[in-house]
Amino acid sequence: MIDTRLAGQNVLVTGGGGGIGAAISRAFAAQGARVVIHHLARDLSVPTGTQWDHVTPNDDAARKLAQELGNDSFAISADLSEPGAAHQLVEAVLDRTGSINVLVNNAAHCESPDTVDTLTQGSLERHYRVNTIAPALLTAEVARRRRGDDPLCVVNVTTDAARAFPGQIGYGTSKAALEALTRATALDLAAGGIRVNAVAPGPVQTGWIGADLIDQVTAIVPMGRIGEPDDIADAVVYLASYQARWITGQVLQVAGGHAL
């Protein structure tokens, strides 16, 4: 890209301290942006018989990453499953930055088991609170508190299997709802010049694909390799950049042809 026009902008990345989120944080910092790295700072209570997947407190990692990035970047914690967390997070960020120019809704909740025969109201609520409700409220908060005609865009991170995700009912349907939210908010906010898009990753190696699964996962990706966090980060930066200035309401599948 010739000029992303992201230098000096304030970027809030939820779940920005590890995995795909950390790659996104680094990619924005490389464009000269100040990155606010949201992270989970404490262990959450896990219901009996349930396992958290990809839900890891990373307070130290987030703070170290902020130091690495420079550009006055900093880390901030919030439990997005809690009522009021979205408002409090935006309030705390604006107190330090004055504005938010890019919101990346990357934080996600994923747990197992998550099949039809194990589904509970609690598991559905946990998925939707973080994967759908928090992004909706964060988007509303940053839009309402936009300063004048400051540049503002939102990029949501979903999953390429959101249309049908057998075996992960709560996770898959909450991400499908996030894609619907992307389109709805894009239309609501377009007149004000606010763009809302989404990136839908395929299988990405963030540590969950063990050596015993690599061949199996690779075989279902038409381009013949597992994704890397940077693959997703580059797409997120593109959608936030000046080059994507007339793109809104889109879900960009970044998956090597998986789940087409």
Backbone as a ProteinNet text record, in pm:
[ID]
protein_1_A
[PRIMARY]
MIDTRLAGQNVLVTGGGGGIGAAISRAFAAQGARVVIHHLARDLSVPTGTQWDHVTPNDDAARKLAQELGNDSFAISADLSEPGAAHQLVEAVLDRTGSINVLVNNAAHCESPDTVDTLTQGSLERHYRVNTIAPALLTAEVARRRRGDDPLCVVNVTTDAARAFPGQIGYGTSKAALEALTRATALDLAAGGIRVNAVAPGPVQTGWIGADLIDQVTAIVPMGRIGEPDDIADAVVYLASYQARWITGQVLQVAGGHAL
[TERTIARY]
84	0	87.8	49.2	132.4	129.2	11	-1.5	-130.7	-118.7	-238.1	-307.3	-233	-282.1	-327.5	-255.1	-284	-185.5	-81.1	18	-47.4	-21.2	-75.2	-217.4	-281.6	-418.1	-416.7	-528.9	-545.9	-626.6	-569.6	-631.1	-653.8	-777.5	-811.7	-831.8	-748.7	-758.1	-801	-922.3	-963.6	-897.9	-860.9	-786.9	-655.6	-591.9	-476.1	-342.5	-341	-215.2	-152.6	-224.1	-168.6	-229.8	-166.7	-219.7	-244.9	-361.5	-397.9	-402.2	-451.3	-459.7	-325	-223	-88.4	-34.1	-61.6	-17.6	-85.8	-213.3	-286.6	-226.7	-198.4	-139.2	-6	78	208.9	192.4	95.8	77	35	-51.3	-91.6	24.1	98.5	212.4	314.8	331.7	425.4	383.8	254.6	203.8	209.4	266.1	281	164.9	72.9	-42.9	-7.5	-79.2	-72.3	-175.6	-133	-220.7	-256.4	-385.2	-434.3	-467.7	-392.3	-404	-496.2	-621.2	-711	-675.1	-686.7	-655.3	-736.6	-740.8	-804	-695.9	-717.9	-610.9	-621.6	-733.1	-748.8	-815.5	-793.9	-860	-1008.8	-1089	-1233	-1275.6	-1384.6	-1437.1	-1489.2	-1440.2	-1480.1	-1583.1	-1703.4	-1805.6	-1757.2	-1804.3	-1767	-1800.6	-1706.3	-1728.6	-1706.6	-1658.9	-1637.7	-1490.1	-1444.5	-1305.8	-1303.9	-1226	-1207.9	-1107.4	-1140.9	-1049.6	-1010	-883.7	-831.2	-876.6	-907.4	-942.9	-834.9	-735.9	-617.9	-583.2	-579.2	-532.5	-387.5	-355	-218	-176	-191.2	-159.8	-14.1	78.1	220.1	253.9	200.1	229.9	179.9	61.6	5.1	89.4	134	214.7	352	410.8	539.2	523.6	413.7	388.8	373.4	302.5	284.5	419.5	509.4	642.7	719.2	703.5	769.9	721.8	593.2	535	575.6	595.5	625.5	504.7	526.4	417.8	320.1	367.7	280.7	170.9	193.8	96.8	88.7	-26.7	-42.2	-143.7	-140.4	-232.1	-337.9	-455.8	-566.7	-652.4	-695.9	-769.7	-919	-997.6	-1143.1	-1196.8	-1296.4	-1366.3	-1491.6	-1486.7	-1595.1	-1722.5	-1718	-1840.6	-1923.8	-1867	-1935.8	-2021.1	-2142.8	-2224.1	-2149.1	-2156.7	-2091.5	-1946.4	-1888.7	-1745.7	-1714	-1802.1	-1775.6	-1768.3	-1864.5	-1865.7	-1740.6	-1707.5	-1592.4	-1462.1	-1450.8	-1329.6	-1311.7	-1416.4	-1407.6	-1377.7	-1444.5	-1421.9	-1274.5	-1217.3	-1079	-982	-1010.7	-923.3	-929.7	-1050.1	-1064.4	-1001.9	-1003.1	-938.6	-789.8	-729.2	-585.5	-553.3	-643.4	-611.5	-689.7	-806.9	-891.1	-978.7	-937.1	-1017	-980.6	-1072	-1046.7	-1076.2	-977.7	-994.8	-1023.6	-972.9	-996.7	-1030.4	-1141.5	-1179.8	-1171	-1089.3	-1080.5	-1140.9	-1257.6	-1325.7	-1272.9	-1161.9	-1094.2	-1115.3	-1138.6	-1153.1	-1267.1	-1246.7	-1348.9	-1353.2	-1471.6	-1489.1	-1519.1	-1448.8	-1471.1	-1454.8	-1552.7	-1545.9	-1594.2	-1558.3	-1605.9	-1646	-1741.7	-1811.2	-1910.3	-1939.4	-2026.5	-2113.3	-2160.7	-2243.9	-2391.3	-2478	-2621.7	-2662.1	-2605.4	-2648.2	-2587.2	-2492.3	-2435.9	-2472.7	-2549	-2578.3	-2657.1	-2617	-2689.7	-2711.6	-2803.3	-2824.8	-2698.4	-2630.8	-2508.6	-2400.6	-2381	-2275.9	-2309.6	-2436.9	-2477.3	-2455	-2494	-2476.9	-2330.4	-2243.3	-2100.5	-2043.7	-2081.2	-2033.5	-2086.1	-2214.5	-2274.6	-2230.9	-2207.5	-2165.6	-2035.6	-1940.8	-1809.2	-1804.8	-1864	-1847.6	-1945.1	-2056.6	-2156.6	-2196.5	-2235.2	-2285.7	-2175.1	-2058.3	-1949	-1909.3	-1890.1	-1859.7	-1968.7	-2095.7	-2206	-2199.4	-2179.6	-2176.8	-2052.3	-1938.7	-1816.7	-1831	-1889.1	-1911.7	-2001.9	-2109.1	-2201.1	-2132.2	-2051.5	-1982.2	-1885.4	-1803.4	-1705.2	-1773.3	-1883.5	-1955	-2020.3	-2083.4	-2149.9	-2050.5	-1931	-1833.7	-1726.6	-1753.8	-1663.7	-1651.4	-1532.3	-1505.2	-1513.3	-1623.3	-1641.1	-1642.9	-1560.6	-1552.4	-1419.8	-1365.9	-1243.6	-1261.5	-1156.4	-1168	-1203.5	-1293.2	-1333.8	-1377.4	-1325.4	-1373.8	-1366.1	-1441.1	-1448.4	-1416.3	-1334.3	-1309.1	-1338.9	-1432.7	-1467.7	-1394	-1356.4	-1290.9	-1387.9	-1429.3	-1527.6	-1459.2	-1519.2	-1458.8	-1512.9	-1431.3	-1477.9	-1584.9	-1603.8	-1705.1	-1832.7	-1852.4	-1968.4	-2100.3	-2099.9	-2225.2	-2271.9	-2178.3	-2212.9	-2091.9	-2102.8	-1989.3	-2034.4	-2048.9	-2091.9	-1992	-2043.8	-1957.6	-1920.2	-1948.8	-1923.9	-2043.8	-2155.3	-2282.4	-2284.5	-2250.3	-2251	-2148.5	-2027.6	-1921.7	-1957.6	-1998.6	-2028.2	-2144.3	-2252.4	-2368.2	-2343.8	-2263.7	-2232.2	-2145.1	-2058.4	-1977.4	-2061.6	-2159.5	-2252	-2330.1	-2370.2	-2440.1	-2348.9	-2218.6	-2124	-2114	-2123.1	-2123.1	-2249.8	-2364	-2488.1	-2477.4	-2417	-2396.2	-2308.5	-2207.8	-2119.3	-2199.9	-2288.1	-2367.9	-2466.8	-2532.1	-2633.5	-2571.3	-2462.2	-2399.7	-2335.8	-2284.8	-2229.1	-2333.6	-2454.8	-2562.4	-2606	-2614.6	-2655.7	-2555.8	-2427.1	-2322.6	-2263.1	-2303.4	-2241.8	-2258.4	-2374.1	-2398.8	-2302.8	-2251.9	-2156.1	-2012	-1993	-1857.9	-1784.3	-1856.4	-1794.6	-1810.7	-1699.1	-1703.2	-1695.1	-1767	-1763.1	-1747.1	-1640.7	-1614.8	-1572.2	-1551.7	-1508.3	-1407.1	-1321.7	-1229.6	-1267.2	-1279	-1316.9	-1199.3	-1123.7	-1007	-1046.7	-961.6	-970.3	-883.5	-837.5	-752.3	-618.8	-593.1	-472.1	-394.4	-265	-180.6	-151.3	-219.7	-193.7	-155.4	-113.5	-71.2	-166.3	-287.2	-386.7	-373.8	-298.5	-283.7	-156.2	-172.2	-57.5	1.3	119.8	189.4	104.5	20.6	-62.4	-177.4	-206.5	-319.6	-277.9	-151.1	-109.1	-146.2	-116.6	-147.4	-297.7	-373.7	-519.2	-579.3	-532.2	-585.1	-538.9	-413.9	-361.3	-440.2	-481.8	-551.8	-685.1	-746.1	-876.8	-865.2	-742.5	-720.7	-674.6	-754.4	-719.2	-581.6	-536	-405.9	-290.1	-322.1	-220	-133.7	-177.2	-102.8	-196.6	-154.8	-227.5	-196.5	-294.7	-274.1	-183.9	-123.8	-43	-112.3	-90.6	-154.3	-132.3	-14.4	12.9	-79.3	-124.7	-217.8	-345	-391.5	-513.3	-486	-374.3	-339.7	-330.2	-268.4	-254.6	-390.6	-484.5	-618.3	-692	-675.2	-739.4	-685.9	-553.6	-494.5	-544.3	-554.1	-606.2	-745.9	-835.8	-973.1	-980.7	-881	-877.9	-807.4	-743.1	-656.6	-733.8	-664.2	-720.6	-754.3	-679	-704.2	-843.1	-902	-1034.9	-1142.5	-1118	-1204.2	-1347.9	-1374.5	-1512.9	-1565.6	-1510.7	-1553.4	-1618.8	-1742.3	-1810.3	-1912.9	-1940.3	-2040	-1994.7	-1863.5	-1812.7	-1748.9	-1755.4	-1685.9	-1580.7	-1454.9	-1343.7	-1291.9	-1309.4	-1265.6	-1116.6	-1040	-894.6	-861.3	-867.9	-868.5	-806.4	-737.5	-674.1	-771.4	-896.9	-999.4	-1079.5	-1048.8	-1122.4	-1263.5	-1359.3	-1500	-1565.4	-1528.4	-1597.1	-1737.4
-118.7	0	124.1	224.7	344.2	428.8	462.1	545.3	507.4	436	391.3	505.9	616.2	731.7	691.8	598.1	553.5	610.9	675.1	731.4	835.4	823.9	917.8	889.5	789	755.6	667.1	670.6	589.5	465.1	349.1	221.9	138.2	101.1	12.5	-128.4	-220.9	-361.4	-443.9	-499.1	-584.4	-721.4	-780.1	-906.4	-888.7	-773.4	-737.9	-782.7	-863.8	-898.4	-1028.6	-1110	-1239.1	-1289.4	-1386.3	-1449.5	-1352.1	-1363.8	-1274.9	-1130.2	-1108	-972.3	-904.6	-978.3	-920.9	-887.1	-972.3	-943.9	-818.6	-802.9	-683.1	-559.3	-569.2	-456.9	-416.3	-513.6	-484.2	-422.6	-472.1	-421.9	-275.5	-236.7	-95.7	-8.9	-58.8	17.8	39.9	-57.4	-44.4	66	100.7	210.6	344.2	345.4	469.2	503	408.8	433.6	409.9	477.5	445.5	337.8	227.5	112.6	98.1	86.4	56.5	-92.6	-166.8	-312.3	-353.1	-387	-439.2	-585.1	-625.4	-763.1	-804	-934.1	-991	-1009.1	-954.4	-950.2	-1057.8	-1130.8	-1226	-1353.4	-1461.2	-1587.3	-1575.6	-1633.5	-1635.2	-1770.2	-1769.7	-1894	-1983.7	-2106.9	-2201.5	-2298.2	-2303.7	-2396.8	-2541.4	-2621.9	-2762.8	-2830.6	-2908.3	-2980.6	-2897.8	-2773.8	-2684.7	-2647.3	-2627.9	-2587.2	-2458.7	-2360.4	-2238.5	-2267.6	-2230.5	-2243.5	-2103.6	-2073.8	-1943.4	-1828.7	-1853.2	-1745.4	-1744	-1658.6	-1662.7	-1523.7	-1506.5	-1377.5	-1353.7	-1231.8	-1204.9	-1063.5	-1030.8	-896.7	-859.9	-945.9	-916.9	-907.7	-999.9	-1000.3	-872.2	-826.9	-705.8	-583.8	-575.4	-459.7	-460.5	-577.1	-587	-551.9	-595.7	-564.6	-414.7	-349.3	-204.1	-132.6	-177.5	-118.4	-142.2	-260.6	-295.6	-207.4	-177.8	-105.5	40.8	102	244.4	325.9	444.1	532.2	567.1	567.4	593.4	488.8	370.4	261.5	220.2	165.1	119	6	-66.6	-179.3	-140	-198.7	-170	-295.6	-326.7	-451.3	-426	-525.4	-523.5	-662.4	-702.3	-828.2	-796	-821	-780.3	-861.8	-964.6	-1038.6	-969.4	-867.7	-798.8	-682.9	-664.4	-548.5	-419.1	-325.4	-196.6	-192.8	-307.6	-310.9	-229.8	-233.3	-160.1	-10.5	40.2	183.3	221.2	140.9	171.5	166.5	71.9	59.9	181.6	219.2	335.5	461.2	474.9	591.4	599.5	487.2	485.2	516.3	463.2	489.6	637	693.6	833.4	928.4	890.2	973.1	991.9	891.5	898.5	942.8	914.9	941.9	1058.9	1086.2	1192.3	1148.7	1045.7	997.7	853.5	784.1	650	657.7	626.3	635.9	500.9	395	259.9	170.3	98.7	-2.1	-138.2	-227	-364.1	-456	-510.3	-603.4	-743.8	-776	-903	-1001.4	-952.5	-1041.5	-1141	-1263.4	-1365.6	-1463.6	-1520.1	-1627.9	-1756.1	-1861.6	-1992.1	-2097.6	-2185.2	-2289.4	-2421.4	-2525.8	-2658.9	-2734.8	-2827.5	-2865.6	-2758.2	-2755.5	-2653.5	-2715	-2835.2	-2906.5	-2891.5	-2932.4	-2921.2	-2998.2	-3115.5	-3197.6	-3153.2	-3061.3	-3010.4	-2863.5	-2805.4	-2662.4	-2625.1	-2513.1	-2460.6	-2311	-2257	-2112.3	-2038.1	-2089.9	-2025.7	-2019.4	-2130.4	-2131.6	-2035.8	-2031.8	-1937	-1793.3	-1763.5	-1627.4	-1587.9	-1679	-1646.4	-1614.1	-1694	-1667.5	-1534.2	-1511.5	-1391	-1263.3	-1270.3	-1150.2	-1093.6	-1181.1	-1135.5	-1121.5	-1216.5	-1221.6	-1133.2	-1096	-1016.4	-890.7	-907.3	-792.9	-690.2	-734.2	-639.1	-562.4	-628.1	-551.3	-452	-490.9	-399.6	-276.2	-297.3	-184.5	-98.9	-162.7	-86.2	-0.6	-57.2	19.2	138.6	115.5	224.4	331.7	289.5	385.3	473.5	412.6	494.2	584.2	536.6	620.4	739.6	716.5	824.6	929.2	883.7	972.8	1019.1	1000.8	1051.1	1202.6	1250.3	1392.4	1461	1535.9	1606.1	1510.4	1540.1	1452.1	1376.8	1346.8	1266.3	1135.4	1087.8	958.5	848	759.7	648.4	531.8	414.6	292.8	177.8	74.2	-44.9	-167	-255.6	-384.2	-494.3	-580.4	-693.8	-818.8	-904.4	-1030.3	-1143.9	-1213.6	-1320.9	-1456.5	-1542.6	-1670.9	-1710.4	-1776.6	-1811.4	-1919.4	-1983.5	-2088.7	-2038.6	-1907.5	-1851.9	-1896.5	-1926.4	-1967.5	-2104	-2189.3	-2322.3	-2377.4	-2390	-2434.3	-2550	-2670.9	-2785.3	-2814	-2846.1	-2875.6	-2755	-2635.4	-2511.4	-2419.2	-2457.4	-2390.8	-2248.9	-2232.7	-2099.3	-2008.1	-2060.1	-1980.8	-1942.2	-2041.4	-2015.4	-1920.1	-1939.4	-1852.2	-1711.5	-1699.3	-1564.8	-1489.1	-1559.2	-1495.3	-1462.5	-1547	-1515.6	-1389.4	-1376.5	-1255.4	-1133.6	-1151.4	-1041.6	-997.1	-1090.9	-1053.3	-976.1	-1018.3	-943	-804.2	-795.4	-667	-576.8	-634.6	-558.5	-487.9	-562.5	-503.8	-400.1	-430.8	-339.5	-208	-215.6	-92.8	-14.8	-85.6	-15.7	73.2	22.5	100.8	215	188.5	292.6	407.9	376.7	475.8	535.1	483.1	526.7	675.5	730.3	872.1	963.4	915.4	994	968.7	888.8	861.2	756.9	682.3	576.3	443.8	375.2	247	131.6	23.4	-97.5	-217.6	-293.7	-413.8	-526.7	-642.8	-758.3	-840.5	-909.2	-1007.5	-1142.7	-1243.1	-1377.7	-1472.2	-1501.6	-1589.9	-1735.5	-1807.6	-1952.9	-2011.7	-2136.4	-2198.3	-2124.5	-2065.5	-1986.8	-2047.9	-2061.1	-2119.7	-2016.7	-2031.8	-1948.5	-2036.5	-2158.3	-2251.6	-2366.9	-2356.7	-2461.2	-2579.3	-2564.9	-2673.1	-2749.4	-2863	-2944.1	-3017.2	-3074.1	-3144.7	-3257.2	-3318.5	-3429.1	-3383.8	-3253.1	-3201	-3121.1	-3089.1	-2999	-3053.2	-3178.4	-3235.7	-3237.9	-3272.1	-3279.8	-3143	-3039.8	-2905	-2851	-2872.9	-2825.2	-2883.6	-3008.2	-3077	-3012.9	-2937.6	-2878	-2732.7	-2684.5	-2548.1	-2555.8	-2509.3	-2522.6	-2467.1	-2359.3	-2302.3	-2378.9	-2482.8	-2576.4	-2535.7	-2438.3	-2406.4	-2351.5	-2361.9	-2303.5	-2154.4	-2075.9	-1932.3	-1894.2	-1775.3	-1716.6	-1589.4	-1549.3	-1427.5	-1304.8	-1294.5	-1179.4	-1175.7	-1292.8	-1295.3	-1218.4	-1235.3	-1168.7	-1021.9	-996.1	-858.6	-768.5	-816.8	-734.8	-699.3	-794	-766.9	-664.8	-673.4	-577.8	-437.6	-425.3	-294.2	-239.2	-325	-279.4	-219.2	-288.3	-239.5	-109.9	-85.3	38.8	151.3	119.5	215.8	306	406.5	499.1	426.1	320.6	245.5	181.4	159.7	96.6	199.7	324.4	436.6	427.2	347.1	337.2	194.9	125.5	-11.8	-13.1	-59.8	-73.7	-184.9	-246.8	-352.8	-485.6	-503.2	-623.8	-719	-848.5	-950.6	-1011	-983.5	-1029.1	-1160.8	-1267.4	-1399.2	-1413.2	-1438.4	-1453.5	-1593.2	-1687.6	-1827.5	-1922.9	-1872.1	-1960.5	-2046.4	-2001	-2076.5	-2171.6	-2176.6	-2265.3	-2213.9	-2305.3	-2273.5	-2177.9	-2187.5	-2105.4	-2160
0	0	0	-78.1	-92.3	33.6	80.8	200.3	271.2	381.5	453.2	525.7	549	625.3	766.8	824.4	960.4	1062.4	1015.6	1106.9	1197.2	1327.4	1424.3	1467.5	1407.6	1447.5	1571.7	1645	1765.4	1731	1756.3	1719.1	1844.7	1870.2	1981.2	1928.1	1975.2	1933.8	2054.1	2051.8	2162.7	2146.5	2260	2252.9	2178.6	2197.9	2117	2171.2	2277.4	2340.5	2296.5	2220.1	2181.1	2052.2	1989.2	1869.3	1756.6	1694.4	1584.6	1632.1	1753.4	1806	1815.8	1859.7	1869.5	1731.4	1633.8	1496.8	1443.1	1473.6	1432.1	1497.8	1627	1699.4	1636.5	1606.3	1545.2	1406.3	1330.8	1194.3	1194.1	1286.8	1294.6	1342.9	1440.5	1490	1379	1291.8	1180.2	1083.6	1086.7	1003	1075.9	1196.9	1271.5	1361.8	1382.3	1468.4	1614.8	1703.1	1845.7	1872.6	1931.3	1950.4	2098.3	2123.8	2258.2	2259.3	2339.8	2341.9	2455.8	2419.8	2521.8	2549.6	2676.1	2711.4	2833.1	2855	2974	3079.1	3197.2	3297.5	3404.5	3406.5	3516	3466.7	3540.1	3507.2	3534.7	3447.3	3465.6	3521.4	3594.7	3651	3539.2	3535	3430.8	3487.7	3428.2	3478.3	3472.7	3564.3	3568	3435.4	3383	3259	3133.8	3150.5	3037.4	3027.3	2904.4	2881.7	2800.3	2845.7	2768.1	2656.7	2533.6	2420.2	2374.9	2371.3	2325.8	2416.2	2541.1	2633.7	2741.5	2724.7	2810.4	2862.6	2994.4	3047.1	3004.9	2961.8	2916.9	2954	3080.7	3127.7	3100.4	3139.7	3119.9	2971.8	2891.4	2748	2682.1	2721.3	2660.9	2694.7	2817.3	2858.4	2790.6	2778.8	2709.3	2561.8	2502.1	2361.8	2341.4	2430.8	2419.5	2423	2508.9	2515.5	2385.5	2332	2205.7	2090.9	2087.5	1974.5	1969.8	2085.1	2086.6	2044.2	1988.1	1941	2052.9	2179.2	2294.2	2309.4	2256.8	2271.7	2418.3	2457.1	2594.6	2601.3	2712.5	2735	2836	2820.3	2911.2	2923.7	3043.3	3064.2	3082.3	3043.3	3063.9	3038.1	3114.5	3092	3011	2880.8	2791.5	2810.4	2895.9	2925.4	3032.6	3096.5	3205.1	3153.4	3208.8	3172	3202.9	3113.4	3134.4	3092.1	3055.5	3022.8	2898.5	2798.4	2674.3	2701.3	2775	2807.9	2886.9	2986.6	3071.1	2992.6	2899.4	2819.8	2729.8	2658.1	2569.4	2649.6	2763.4	2850.3	2891.7	2933.3	2979.4	2865.3	2747.1	2632	2593.2	2586.6	2545.9	2647.4	2773.7	2874.6	2845.1	2780.7	2751.6	2609.9	2516.3	2375.6	2316.6	2372.3	2318.3	2203.3	2130.7	2017.9	1987.4	1921.7	1867.7	1719.3	1636.8	1492	1427.4	1489.1	1439.1	1557.8	1545.6	1644.7	1578.9	1635.4	1585.3	1690.7	1660.3	1751.5	1726.3	1794.6	1773.1	1888.4	2010	2125.5	2102.9	2147.8	2125.6	2241.9	2260.7	2358.2	2281.4	2317.6	2255.3	2363.8	2375.5	2477.4	2421.5	2489.2	2450.9	2577.9	2565.7	2443.1	2398.2	2269	2210.7	2101.5	2127.9	2031.4	2068.2	1979.9	2004.4	2129.4	2146.8	2260.3	2393.2	2391.6	2516.7	2540.8	2450	2454.2	2580	2641.2	2756.2	2736.9	2812.9	2807	2848.2	2948.8	2995.5	2889.4	2817.1	2714.3	2600.4	2562.4	2457.6	2502.6	2625.1	2676.2	2680.4	2723	2730.6	2592.3	2492.8	2356.6	2304	2320.8	2261.5	2333.1	2463	2535.6	2478.2	2452.2	2405.5	2253.9	2181.7	2036.4	1959.6	2020.3	1949.7	2026.4	2151.3	2227.9	2252.3	2295.7	2321.6	2195.4	2080.1	1958.9	1921.5	1941.3	1910.2	1998.8	2128.8	2221.8	2203.1	2175	2149.7	2024.8	1920.2	1797.1	1824.2	1897.8	1930.9	2013.6	2111.2	2197.9	2119.3	2034.7	1962.6	1860.1	1801.1	1703.9	1772.8	1886.2	1959	2008.7	2041.3	2103.3	2004.7	1879.1	1775.6	1787.8	1767.6	1782.2	1646.1	1625.4	1498.3	1381.3	1281.8	1164.8	1162.3	1281.2	1289.7	1212.7	1148.6	1079.7	1179.5	1138.8	1223.9	1138.1	1166.1	1101.9	1200.9	1171.7	1256.6	1171.4	1225.2	1160.2	1261.5	1228.4	1313.2	1265.7	1358.5	1323.4	1352.2	1246.7	1261.1	1239	1160.8	1124.2	987.9	907.3	772.1	775	888.8	900.4	966.2	972.2	1041.6	978.8	850.9	785.2	833.1	870.3	921.6	994.3	1126.6	1206.7	1295.5	1238.4	1319.1	1429.5	1547	1659.5	1740.9	1688.1	1763.1	1742.4	1802.4	1778.3	1834.1	1961.1	2020	1955.5	1935.6	1874.6	1731.3	1652.4	1511.4	1491.1	1567.8	1547.7	1601.4	1706.8	1757.1	1658.3	1586.7	1483.4	1359.7	1329	1219.3	1252.8	1379.1	1422.2	1410.3	1435.1	1420.5	1274.8	1182.6	1040.7	1004.3	1058.4	1035.9	1097.5	1214.8	1280	1193.9	1130.1	1042.1	933.5	869.3	760.3	812.8	924.1	977.8	1024.4	1098	1147.2	1033.6	932.6	816.1	751.4	738.3	677.2	767.8	896.7	991.5	998	983.7	1008	880.6	766.1	639.7	612.8	643.5	614.6	688.9	801.5	878.1	838.1	733.8	687.1	767.9	852.1	933.2	859.6	838.1	767.9	867.1	836.1	919.7	827.6	848.6	769.9	862.4	804.6	884.3	806.6	879.8	823.7	882.3	795.3	838.4	817.6	923.1	908.3	890.4	818.9	814.4	924.2	909.2	1011.9	1022.7	1137.3	1159.7	1275.2	1257.8	1361.8	1470.3	1581.5	1699.2	1817.9	1786.2	1889.8	1911.1	1851.9	1876.4	1781.4	1673.5	1576	1609.1	1675.4	1713.8	1594.8	1616.6	1508.9	1450.8	1535.8	1490.2	1402	1402.3	1324.9	1201.3	1189.6	1082	944.6	917.3	785.6	761.1	864.8	853	822.4	891.8	869.2	734.2	700.3	572.7	455.8	469.1	360.3	325.2	418.7	390	342.8	325.7	277	131.8	35.5	-106.1	-143	-77	-110.6	-46.9	32.2	75.2	192.1	269.9	391.5	497.4	622.5	734.4	739.6	779.1	788	903.3	889.4	995.8	1044.3	1169.6	1219.5	1131	1069.6	983	860.6	814.7	702	735.9	857.7	902.6	932	997.6	1034.7	912.3	805.2	684.9	625.6	630.5	577.7	663.8	795.4	886	860.6	847.9	820.8	687.2	588	457.5	471.7	541.7	554.5	635.3	719	796.5	722.7	611.7	543.7	447.3	400.6	301.2	171.8	141.3	18.7	17.6	134.8	144.4	174.9	137.2	178.6	128.8	23.4	-26.6	-9.4	87.4	117	253.9	260.7	390.2	381.7	495.2	502.7	445.1	426.9	362.9	463	431.8	508.7	416.4	445.7	362.4	416.9	340.1	383.5	354.3	458.5	445.7	493.9	402.5	445.4	344	244.1	146.6	69.5	59.8	-12.4	73.9	203.2	294.6	316.4	324.4	357.3	258.2	131.5	31.2	5.5
[MASK]
++++++++++++++++++++++++++++++++++++++++++++++++++++++++++++++++++++++++++++++++++++++++++++++++++++++++++++++++++++++++++++++++++++++++++++++++++++++++++++++++++++++++++++++++++++++++++++++++++++++++++++++++++++++++++++++++++++++++++++++++++++++++++++++++++++

